[in-house]
Amino acid sequence: MNVAHEAREQADRLELLARMRLLLAQVDLGGREIFERWRTGIGRRAFIPAAWNFAAYLALRQIDLREIQTLLMPLGLSSLGRCEGRVRPNLEAVVEALAALCGGAAPVGAITARAFFRGERLLRAETARVFGPQQADRAVRIMVTLPSEAADDGDFVTALVRAGMDAARINCAHDDADAWRKMISNVRAAAKLAGRGCIVYADLAGPKVRTKEVHVRHDARIRVGDHIALVRKLNDAKNHEPAITCTIPAVLDHLHAGDPVWIDDGKIGCLVESATGSRVDLCVTQCADAGSRLRPDKGLNFPNTAIPAPPLGAVDRAALAAIVDAIDVVGYSFVRRASDIVILQEELSRLGRPVLPLALKIETLEGIKNLPDLLVQAAGLQPTAVMIARGDLAVEIGYRRLAEMQEEILWLCEAASIPVIWATQVLDEYVKTGIPTRAEITDAAMAERAECVMLNKGVHVVAAVKVLDEILPLMEAHQTKKTSRMRALHSWPVRVSSIAGIQTSRDALFV
């Protein structure tokens, strides 16, 4: 390398060092501003242990880092692509290494391995606070939605626990308090019998809108271009037209021409053509090629419309009061704003369980936009997790954005050291038929990046738990969050005597 080229290389490194130092200063300043805004807005309260890191991450992600990442890579330095749990330590480590490459400037600070991996330790601790201690060699917990028969079939619940279930989910939108308590009793007995932990997670129904009454002629199918009347009462519909009522009729007052409406959790897509006080005329824009059927008790989604219902209604309050003394985690459906969490926290305090662990179900665009404030409001007072409720979320934001959004939620929660539940349609075909699709096996493997994976009920759910119990430890050996782990590959053995017996371990850094 000639002298002129070396000089250019050195100049480029010095410029990159200056940019990295400026980036570090910007993150410090922006993070401090975000943190102070939280403190001013929320008032006197405890903060999550990772609050400073979380604020710094939010500040960092306001900047397009792609060019800097590309410049760092050929120097053998961190490209910052894995800094969620350690924003400032990662930036400082890069600045120190760059400074050394440029001639050995004084270090920014002493970055120890233990300080560098503090975020991972905090996340493990928070995961244990929500889901209980880790079982055996699998860090990712398995949650299963209990069917109604779990109230009377203790052997079925025992089979789930023995197969590897770590959390039993009770859906309070179905059954009643008597059935829920029987389910809880069966879970406790099964865990004791199996000699392993299993928490009880109760999901509040929330302001979920569903179809109520349905009127169609001769069980006819709905096709693209058809019209459906959304009415307060079936009497408001014409005799010949398909019509539905819904469980929250006040939503009709908030719909306008052009608003999207999804029926049956996204199976039938519509646009509002006109809206009056008693009826809303919908035009079908999407459905199955062979047509789709309108049925009662199916989910309705209104992505552009605020649902005129309290976040914690009378039904949810009654359900919570009935089992609050017996559950380990409460799931909060359709949470949108920090004020929604305050309402639940006040109710939990009134019921005598102010620090009951809370799972925030992110299933609306508003909930996504307010996620940082939701995390700070919840986790400052009690153990907190986030559920990526991919069913409603996909309908609300569109399927095209779902993959991107679930990644971003994972990143934000890791920066805040908040565990994530990967939910909806995991191994769905396997649970129903006993035969998995290739795509859902890959999805289940990718779920290793969360702290908990949820299965829905189905005939083959016990077998599905066993499959997850096998897949997840295998993937943990290869991947943790966004980081690939270079486990020795055994699929292509090559005899190299000079490296036999070499072992490495990072476990001590995370405990």
C-alpha positions as CSV (number, residue, x, y, z in Angstrom):
1,M,0.0,0.0,0.0
2,N,1.5,3.3,-1.0
3,V,1.8,6.4,1.3
4,A,-1.0,8.3,-0.4
5,H,-3.4,5.4,-0.1
6,E,-2.5,4.9,3.5
7,A,-3.1,8.6,4.1
8,R,-6.6,8.4,2.5
9,E,-7.4,5.3,4.6
10,Q,-6.4,7.1,7.8
11,A,-8.4,10.2,6.9
12,D,-11.4,8.1,6.2
13,R,-11.0,6.4,9.6
14,L,-10.6,9.7,11.4
15,E,-13.8,11.0,9.7
16,L,-15.7,7.9,10.7
17,L,-14.4,8.3,14.3
18,A,-15.7,11.9,14.3
19,R,-19.1,10.7,13.0
20,M,-19.3,8.0,15.7
21,R,-18.5,10.5,18.4
22,L,-21.1,12.8,17.1
23,L,-23.6,9.9,17.0
24,L,-22.8,9.1,20.6
25,A,-23.4,12.7,21.6
26,Q,-26.7,12.8,19.7
27,V,-27.9,9.6,21.3
28,D,-27.0,10.9,24.8
29,L,-28.8,14.2,24.2
30,G,-31.9,12.6,22.5
31,G,-32.1,9.8,25.1
32,R,-32.0,12.3,28.0
33,E,-34.8,14.4,26.4
34,I,-37.0,11.3,25.9
35,F,-36.4,10.1,29.5
36,E,-37.2,13.5,30.9
37,R,-40.4,13.6,28.9
38,W,-41.4,10.3,30.4
39,R,-40.7,11.6,33.9
40,T,-42.6,14.8,33.4
41,G,-45.5,13.1,31.8
42,I,-45.9,10.2,34.2
43,G,-44.9,12.0,37.4
44,R,-43.3,10.4,40.5
45,R,-43.0,6.7,39.9
46,A,-40.5,3.9,39.5
47,F,-39.0,3.4,36.1
48,I,-38.1,0.2,34.4
49,P,-34.4,-0.8,35.0
50,A,-33.7,-0.5,31.3
51,A,-35.4,3.0,30.9
52,W,-32.1,4.8,30.0
53,N,-31.2,2.2,27.5
54,F,-34.7,2.2,26.0
55,A,-34.7,6.0,25.7
56,A,-31.2,5.9,24.0
57,Y,-32.5,3.2,21.6
58,L,-35.4,5.3,20.6
59,A,-33.1,8.3,20.0
60,L,-30.7,6.1,18.0
61,R,-33.4,4.8,15.7
62,Q,-34.4,8.3,14.6
63,I,-31.2,8.3,12.6
64,D,-30.5,6.4,9.4
65,L,-27.4,4.3,10.3
66,R,-27.0,2.3,7.1
67,E,-24.0,4.2,5.7
68,I,-22.2,4.2,9.0
69,Q,-22.9,0.4,9.3
70,T,-21.4,-0.2,5.9
71,L,-18.3,1.8,6.8
72,L,-17.7,-0.1,10.1
73,M,-18.0,-3.6,8.6
74,P,-14.7,-3.8,6.6
75,L,-12.8,-2.5,9.7
76,G,-13.9,-5.6,11.7
77,L,-16.0,-3.5,14.0
78,S,-19.6,-3.9,15.3
79,S,-22.1,-2.6,12.7
80,L,-24.5,-1.6,15.5
81,G,-27.1,-4.1,14.2
82,R,-27.3,-5.9,17.5
83,C,-27.3,-3.0,20.0
84,E,-30.9,-3.2,21.3
85,G,-30.0,-4.2,24.8
86,R,-26.7,-2.1,25.1
87,V,-26.9,1.1,23.1
88,R,-24.3,3.2,24.8
89,P,-21.9,0.4,25.6
90,N,-22.0,-0.7,22.0
91,L,-21.4,2.8,20.7
92,E,-18.6,3.4,23.2
93,A,-16.9,0.1,22.3
94,V,-16.9,1.1,18.6
95,V,-15.5,4.6,19.4
96,E,-12.7,3.1,21.5
97,A,-11.8,0.5,18.8
98,L,-11.9,3.2,16.1
99,A,-9.8,5.5,18.2
100,A,-7.2,2.7,18.6
101,L,-7.1,2.1,14.8
102,C,-6.5,5.9,14.4
103,G,-3.6,6.0,16.7
104,G,-4.6,5.2,20.2
105,A,-6.7,8.1,21.5
106,A,-7.8,8.0,25.2
107,P,-10.7,5.5,25.7
108,V,-14.2,6.8,26.3
109,G,-14.7,4.5,29.3
110,A,-14.0,1.1,30.7
111,I,-16.4,-1.2,28.9
112,T,-16.5,-4.5,30.7
113,A,-18.1,-7.7,29.3
114,R,-20.5,-7.7,32.2
115,A,-21.6,-4.1,31.6
116,F,-21.9,-4.8,27.9
117,F,-24.4,-7.7,28.5
118,R,-26.4,-6.0,31.2
119,G,-29.5,-5.8,28.9
120,E,-29.5,-9.6,28.4
121,R,-29.4,-10.2,32.1
122,L,-32.3,-7.7,32.7
123,L,-34.4,-9.4,30.0
124,R,-33.8,-12.8,31.6
125,A,-34.8,-11.5,35.0
126,E,-38.0,-9.8,33.7
127,T,-38.9,-12.9,31.8
128,A,-38.6,-14.9,35.0
129,R,-40.7,-12.4,36.9
130,V,-43.6,-12.8,34.3
131,F,-43.3,-16.5,33.4
132,G,-41.5,-18.0,36.3
133,P,-38.1,-19.7,36.4
134,Q,-36.7,-21.2,33.2
135,Q,-37.4,-25.0,32.8
136,A,-34.5,-27.3,31.9
137,D,-32.5,-26.3,28.8
138,R,-35.2,-24.3,27.0
139,A,-35.3,-20.5,27.6
140,V,-38.4,-19.8,25.4
141,R,-41.6,-20.6,27.3
142,I,-44.5,-22.4,25.7
143,M,-48.1,-21.0,26.3
144,V,-51.2,-23.0,25.3
145,T,-54.8,-21.7,25.1
146,L,-57.0,-24.0,27.1
147,P,-60.2,-25.3,25.5
148,S,-63.5,-25.5,27.4
149,E,-62.9,-29.2,28.1
150,A,-59.8,-28.3,30.2
151,A,-62.3,-27.4,33.0
152,D,-63.4,-31.1,33.4
153,D,-60.5,-33.1,31.9
154,G,-57.6,-33.0,34.3
155,D,-55.7,-35.7,32.3
156,F,-55.6,-33.5,29.3
157,V,-54.1,-30.6,31.2
158,T,-51.6,-33.0,32.8
159,A,-50.6,-34.2,29.3
160,L,-50.0,-30.6,28.2
161,V,-47.8,-29.9,31.3
162,R,-45.8,-33.1,30.8
163,A,-45.3,-32.2,27.1
164,G,-43.7,-28.9,28.1
165,M,-46.4,-26.3,28.6
166,D,-45.1,-23.5,30.8
167,A,-48.1,-21.2,30.7
168,A,-51.8,-22.1,30.5
169,R,-53.9,-19.3,28.8
170,I,-57.5,-18.8,29.8
171,N,-59.5,-16.8,27.2
172,C,-62.0,-14.9,29.3
173,A,-64.0,-14.2,26.1
174,H,-65.3,-17.7,26.4
175,D,-66.7,-19.9,29.2
176,D,-67.4,-18.5,32.7
177,A,-65.9,-18.0,36.1
178,D,-66.7,-21.4,37.3
179,A,-65.1,-23.1,34.3
180,W,-62.0,-20.8,34.6
181,R,-61.5,-21.7,38.3
182,K,-61.8,-25.4,37.4
183,M,-59.1,-24.9,34.7
184,I,-56.8,-23.2,37.2
185,S,-57.3,-26.0,39.7
186,N,-56.4,-28.6,37.0
187,V,-53.3,-26.6,36.0
188,R,-52.1,-26.3,39.6
189,A,-52.6,-30.1,40.1
190,A,-50.9,-31.0,36.8
191,A,-47.9,-28.9,37.6
192,K,-47.6,-30.4,41.0
193,L,-47.9,-33.9,39.6
194,A,-45.3,-33.3,36.9
195,G,-42.9,-31.5,39.3
196,R,-42.5,-28.5,37.1
197,G,-43.8,-24.9,37.0
198,C,-46.7,-23.7,34.9
199,I,-48.3,-20.3,35.3
200,V,-51.9,-19.3,34.6
201,Y,-52.4,-16.4,32.2
202,A,-55.9,-14.9,31.9
203,D,-56.7,-12.9,28.8
204,L,-59.4,-10.3,29.2
205,A,-61.7,-10.0,26.2
206,G,-61.4,-6.2,25.8
207,P,-63.5,-4.1,23.4
208,K,-63.5,-6.7,20.7
209,V,-66.4,-6.1,18.2
210,R,-68.0,-9.3,16.9
211,T,-70.9,-10.1,14.5
212,K,-74.1,-10.8,16.5
213,E,-77.1,-11.6,14.3
214,V,-76.7,-12.5,10.6
215,H,-79.3,-12.4,7.9
216,V,-78.6,-14.1,4.5
217,R,-80.9,-15.8,2.0
218,H,-80.5,-19.6,1.9
219,D,-77.1,-19.6,3.6
220,A,-75.8,-17.8,0.5
221,R,-72.1,-17.0,0.1
222,I,-70.8,-13.4,-0.1
223,R,-68.7,-12.5,-3.2
224,V,-66.6,-9.5,-4.3
225,G,-69.0,-6.7,-5.4
226,D,-71.8,-7.8,-3.1
227,H,-73.3,-5.4,-0.5
228,I,-73.8,-6.0,3.2
229,A,-75.8,-3.9,5.6
230,L,-74.3,-3.3,9.0
231,V,-77.4,-2.4,11.1
232,R,-78.3,-1.7,14.7
233,K,-81.3,-4.2,14.4
234,L,-82.1,-6.6,11.7
235,N,-85.4,-4.8,11.3
236,D,-83.4,-1.9,9.8
237,A,-82.3,-4.1,6.9
238,K,-84.3,-4.9,3.7
239,N,-85.6,-8.4,3.4
240,H,-83.5,-9.4,0.4
241,E,-80.1,-8.0,1.5
242,P,-77.3,-9.7,3.5
243,A,-77.2,-8.0,6.9
244,I,-75.4,-8.2,10.2
245,T,-75.6,-6.6,13.6
246,C,-72.6,-6.2,16.0
247,T,-71.9,-6.4,19.7
248,I,-71.0,-2.7,19.9
249,P,-73.7,-1.0,17.8
250,A,-72.4,2.5,18.7
251,V,-69.5,1.9,16.3
252,L,-72.0,2.7,13.5
253,D,-72.0,6.4,14.6
254,H,-68.2,6.6,13.9
255,L,-68.0,5.1,10.4
256,H,-67.7,7.2,7.3
257,A,-67.7,6.6,3.6
258,G,-64.4,5.1,2.5
259,D,-63.6,3.5,5.8
260,P,-62.3,-0.1,5.7
261,V,-64.2,-2.8,7.6
262,W,-63.1,-6.4,7.9
263,I,-65.4,-9.3,8.8
264,D,-64.5,-12.7,10.3
265,D,-61.0,-11.6,11.4
266,G,-60.0,-10.5,7.9
267,K,-61.6,-13.1,5.7
268,I,-64.1,-10.6,4.2
269,G,-62.9,-7.1,3.3
270,C,-65.3,-4.2,2.8
271,L,-65.4,-0.5,2.3
272,V,-68.1,1.8,3.7
273,E,-70.2,3.2,0.9
274,S,-72.6,5.2,3.0
275,A,-73.4,5.6,6.7
276,T,-76.6,6.9,8.4
277,G,-77.8,6.6,12.0
278,S,-79.3,3.2,11.7
279,R,-77.3,1.5,9.0
280,V,-73.9,1.3,7.3
281,D,-73.8,0.1,3.7
282,L,-70.7,-2.0,3.0
283,C,-69.3,-3.1,-0.4
284,V,-67.3,-6.3,-0.4
285,T,-63.8,-5.8,-1.9
286,Q,-62.1,-9.1,-0.8
287,C,-63.2,-12.6,0.1
288,A,-62.5,-16.2,-0.9
289,D,-62.7,-17.1,-4.6
290,A,-65.6,-19.4,-3.9
291,G,-67.3,-16.8,-1.8
292,S,-67.4,-16.5,2.0
293,R,-70.2,-17.1,4.5
294,L,-71.4,-14.6,7.1
295,R,-71.6,-16.1,10.5
296,P,-72.4,-14.8,14.0
297,D,-69.7,-14.4,16.7
298,K,-67.0,-13.6,14.2
299,G,-64.5,-10.7,14.7
300,L,-65.1,-7.3,13.2
301,N,-62.2,-4.9,12.6
302,F,-62.4,-1.2,11.9
303,P,-58.7,-0.1,11.3
304,N,-59.5,3.6,10.8
305,T,-62.2,3.9,13.4
306,A,-61.9,4.5,17.2
307,I,-64.1,1.9,19.0
308,P,-66.6,3.7,21.3
309,A,-66.1,1.4,24.2
310,P,-64.0,1.7,27.4
311,P,-60.7,-0.3,27.5
312,L,-61.8,-2.1,30.6
313,G,-65.5,-2.6,30.4
314,A,-67.9,-4.1,32.9
315,V,-67.6,-7.6,31.6
316,D,-63.8,-7.5,31.9
317,R,-64.0,-6.0,35.4
318,A,-66.3,-8.8,36.5
319,A,-64.0,-11.5,34.9
320,L,-60.9,-10.0,36.6
321,A,-62.6,-9.8,40.0
322,A,-63.7,-13.5,39.7
323,I,-60.2,-14.9,39.3
324,V,-57.7,-12.2,40.2
325,D,-56.7,-14.1,43.3
326,A,-55.9,-17.3,41.4
327,I,-54.0,-16.2,38.3
328,D,-50.3,-15.3,37.6
329,V,-50.6,-12.9,34.6
330,V,-53.4,-10.8,33.2
331,G,-53.5,-10.1,29.5
332,Y,-54.9,-6.7,28.5
333,S,-56.6,-6.8,25.0
334,F,-56.6,-3.9,22.5
335,V,-54.6,-1.6,24.8
336,R,-54.0,1.7,22.9
337,R,-52.9,4.4,25.3
338,A,-50.9,4.7,28.5
339,S,-54.2,6.0,30.2
340,D,-55.7,2.6,29.4
341,I,-53.0,0.9,31.5
342,V,-53.6,3.4,34.4
343,I,-57.3,2.2,34.4
344,L,-56.2,-1.4,34.7
345,Q,-53.6,-0.7,37.3
346,E,-56.1,1.2,39.4
347,E,-58.5,-1.8,39.2
348,L,-55.8,-4.2,40.2
349,S,-54.9,-2.1,43.1
350,R,-58.5,-2.0,44.2
351,L,-58.7,-5.8,44.0
352,G,-55.6,-6.1,46.1
353,R,-53.1,-7.2,43.5
354,P,-51.3,-4.0,42.3
355,V,-48.2,-5.8,41.0
356,L,-49.8,-8.7,39.2
357,P,-47.8,-9.3,36.1
358,L,-49.3,-7.7,33.0
359,A,-49.2,-8.7,29.3
360,L,-50.0,-5.9,26.8
361,K,-51.6,-7.2,23.7
362,I,-50.5,-5.1,20.8
363,E,-53.2,-5.5,18.1
364,T,-54.0,-2.0,16.8
365,L,-52.1,0.7,14.9
366,E,-52.7,3.1,17.8
367,G,-51.2,0.5,20.2
368,I,-48.1,0.3,18.0
369,K,-47.6,4.1,17.8
370,N,-47.9,4.4,21.6
371,L,-45.8,1.3,22.5
372,P,-42.9,3.2,24.2
373,D,-45.3,5.0,26.5
374,L,-47.2,1.8,27.1
375,L,-44.1,0.0,28.2
376,V,-42.9,2.7,30.5
377,Q,-46.4,3.1,32.1
378,A,-46.8,-0.6,32.7
379,A,-43.3,-1.9,33.5
380,G,-42.6,0.9,36.0
381,L,-45.1,-0.5,38.4
382,Q,-45.3,-4.3,37.7
383,P,-43.7,-7.1,35.7
384,T,-44.7,-6.6,32.1
385,A,-44.7,-8.6,28.8
386,V,-45.9,-7.8,25.3
387,M,-48.0,-10.1,23.2
388,I,-47.7,-9.6,19.4
389,A,-51.3,-10.5,18.7
390,R,-50.7,-11.2,15.0
391,G,-54.3,-12.1,14.2
392,D,-56.0,-8.7,14.9
393,L,-52.8,-6.9,14.2
394,A,-52.5,-8.2,10.7
395,V,-56.1,-7.1,10.0
396,E,-55.6,-3.7,11.6
397,I,-52.4,-2.7,9.8
398,G,-52.5,-4.9,6.8
399,Y,-50.7,-8.3,6.1
400,R,-48.0,-6.6,4.1
401,R,-46.8,-4.7,7.2
402,L,-47.1,-7.5,9.7
403,A,-43.6,-9.0,9.2
404,E,-41.9,-5.7,9.4
405,M,-44.0,-4.6,12.5
406,Q,-43.4,-7.8,14.5
407,E,-39.7,-7.3,14.0
408,E,-39.8,-3.7,15.2
409,I,-41.9,-4.7,18.3
410,L,-39.3,-7.3,19.1
411,W,-36.5,-4.7,18.9
412,L,-38.2,-2.1,21.0
413,C,-39.1,-4.7,23.7
414,E,-35.6,-6.0,23.8
415,A,-34.2,-2.4,24.2
416,A,-36.6,-2.1,27.2
417,S,-35.8,-5.6,28.5
418,I,-39.4,-6.6,28.2
419,P,-40.3,-10.2,27.3
420,V,-42.4,-10.9,24.1
421,I,-45.1,-13.4,23.4
422,W,-45.2,-14.6,19.8
423,A,-48.8,-15.4,19.2
424,T,-51.5,-16.4,16.7
425,Q,-51.5,-19.3,14.3
426,V,-48.2,-20.8,15.5
427,L,-48.2,-24.5,14.2
428,D,-51.9,-23.8,13.5
429,E,-52.3,-26.6,10.8
430,Y,-50.4,-29.1,13.0
431,V,-52.7,-28.3,16.0
432,K,-55.8,-28.8,13.9
433,T,-54.8,-31.7,11.6
434,G,-51.6,-33.3,13.1
435,I,-49.7,-32.5,9.9
436,P,-47.6,-29.3,9.9
437,T,-46.9,-27.1,6.9
438,R,-43.3,-26.4,6.0
439,A,-43.9,-22.6,6.5
440,E,-45.3,-23.0,10.0
441,I,-42.4,-25.1,11.1
442,T,-40.1,-22.2,10.0
443,D,-42.4,-19.7,11.8
444,A,-42.2,-21.7,14.9
445,A,-38.4,-21.8,14.7
446,M,-38.2,-18.0,14.1
447,A,-40.3,-17.6,17.3
448,E,-37.2,-18.4,19.3
449,R,-36.4,-14.7,19.1
450,A,-39.3,-14.1,21.5
451,E,-39.5,-15.2,25.2
452,C,-42.7,-17.1,24.9
453,V,-44.6,-18.8,22.0
454,M,-48.4,-19.3,22.2
455,L,-50.3,-22.2,20.7
456,N,-54.1,-22.1,20.2
457,K,-56.4,-24.9,21.1
458,G,-56.8,-27.9,18.8
459,V,-57.1,-31.7,18.6
460,H,-53.4,-32.2,18.3
461,V,-52.1,-29.5,20.6
462,V,-50.3,-31.9,23.0
463,A,-48.2,-33.2,20.0
464,A,-47.6,-29.6,18.9
465,V,-46.2,-28.7,22.4
466,K,-43.8,-31.6,22.1
467,V,-42.6,-30.4,18.7
468,L,-42.0,-26.9,20.0
469,D,-40.2,-28.4,23.0
470,E,-37.8,-30.0,20.6
471,I,-37.5,-27.2,18.0
472,L,-36.9,-24.3,20.4
473,P,-33.8,-25.7,22.1
474,L,-32.2,-26.6,18.8
475,M,-32.8,-23.0,17.5
476,E,-31.5,-21.5,20.7
477,A,-28.2,-23.1,20.0
478,H,-28.0,-21.2,16.7
479,Q,-29.8,-17.9,17.4
480,T,-30.5,-15.5,20.2
481,K,-32.6,-12.6,19.2
482,K,-30.9,-11.1,16.1
483,T,-27.5,-12.7,16.8
484,S,-26.4,-15.9,15.1
485,R,-24.6,-18.2,17.5
486,M,-21.7,-20.1,15.9
487,R,-22.4,-23.5,17.4
488,A,-20.2,-26.2,15.9
489,L,-21.9,-27.7,12.8
490,H,-22.4,-31.5,12.9
491,S,-24.2,-31.9,9.6
492,W,-20.9,-31.6,7.6
493,P,-18.1,-33.1,9.9
494,V,-14.6,-32.4,8.9
495,R,-11.6,-33.9,10.7
496,V,-9.2,-31.1,11.8
497,S,-6.9,-32.4,14.6
498,S,-5.5,-28.9,15.4
499,I,-8.8,-27.6,16.8
500,A,-10.1,-30.7,18.6
501,G,-11.2,-30.0,22.1
502,I,-11.5,-26.3,21.9
503,Q,-14.5,-25.0,23.8
504,T,-15.9,-21.5,24.5
505,S,-18.7,-20.3,26.8
506,R,-20.4,-16.9,27.3
507,D,-23.0,-18.1,29.9
508,A,-21.2,-16.4,32.8
509,L,-21.9,-13.0,31.2
510,F,-25.7,-13.4,31.4
511,V,-26.1,-14.6,35.0
